[in-house]
């Protein structure tokens, strides 16, 4: 986090722009076009070929897509990049590998209380508050983030709230169970693409249809998870479950209106031993992900729902 603490880091591009083998290009706000070693390079939206994790728990839905808007760099302690096959031990079978974003805990946070305010041009303001505590047998960390910006281009405003945290308990020696919660209320307008001539003449303009129909991508989400670590001598067992509820309202060429529930679980065992003077480690595990989506589409009328076209 120290590497981008003193600059306005909004997304994965701001964190990983100098990371070898990683291509990250901002599309809008937190949305980036990202690729590791070329995997998923042709994907212009969402993500493909990568596993995105938060404290080792998958952020991806069951089909592999992920929304970057739900992650704010200001709430992270550090970020890990596992390229290609290096991610296999974390259950990431995707060709590109995995990115794991690690939150502070009550023991790793830099201060028991924190308040950071950042401001800049075009109405940009981000305020981040945090509180951390540690005690015998546990610790806790919580955060709240408010982001607002009018946007450099027309139709590029955003207003976002994020709150969340984690709390851990150590019921017995060698066992730690940690609970996570994260909630987001995200409202972001979309300015659209321009022709080369339009961009050179007036780069701040938005595509006219984006303004008329108020193109945007609004998300309300809630993520709940638990992860338990058990140490048995040199061996370690990790088990976790997670649930993500998301409401997406997305006026584009039509109104995409989706409610989804993604749930899953995983278990992993790390078993080190020595053989002929060499240090070896066996990792074995299993992952399960499932998603149920109530997907509706409507003709668009001024950013609102018109006649239904799909359900």
Secondary structure, DSSP 8 states (H G I E B T S, - for coil): -GGGTTS---SHHHHHTTSTTEEEEEEETTEEEEEETTBTTT--SS--SEEEEETTEE-S-TTS---GGG--GGGEEEEEEEEGGGGGGGT--SSSEEEEEEE--TTTSS-SEEEEEEE-STT-EEEEEEEEEEETTEEEEEEEEEEEE--SSTT--EEEEEEEEEEEE-SSTTEEEEEEEEEEEEEEE------HHHHHH-TT---HHHHHTT-EEEEEEEEEEEEEEEEETTEEEEEEEEEEEEEEEEESSSEEEEEEEEEEEEEEEEEEEEETTEEEEEEEEEEEEEEEEEEEEEEEETTEEEEEEE-
